[in-house]
């Protein structure tokens, strides 16, 4: 489980207004032999308050490309979430 800084992006939340999101939190839980992995993520503000959450499914082809770079999965999730890591 980890927080990663993202390029600030805004989201309009009904009843809350426009929120600036500055972090993505994700929980990567890989087990050897998995054919697909679901990675839940949250988009958070500067105080780490979560404003949006969803899962990303990493398929077998993507897992096969993983190798030894743990940031590979982090970047896949960030891209699927529509945010850019900084």
C-alpha positions, 0 to 999 in steps of 0.5 A: 500500500502506498501513496504516489504524487500525481499532477494536480487534477480537479474533480467536481464532487456534488455537495462538495464543489471542486476538489484538487486531487494530488495523490493516488493510493493503491494496494498491489497484492500479487500472488505468484501464478495469478492470471489477473490482478485487481488493484484498487486505487483511490484518488486523494487530496493533499491531506490524503482524503479519498474522493474517488475510488475504483479498481483496475484489472491487470490482465495476464499479458500485462503481468507477463510484461512486469519483470522486476520494475515495481513501478510498472504496475504503479504506472499501469494503474495511474494510466488507467485512472487517467492521472500522471505520476510526478 
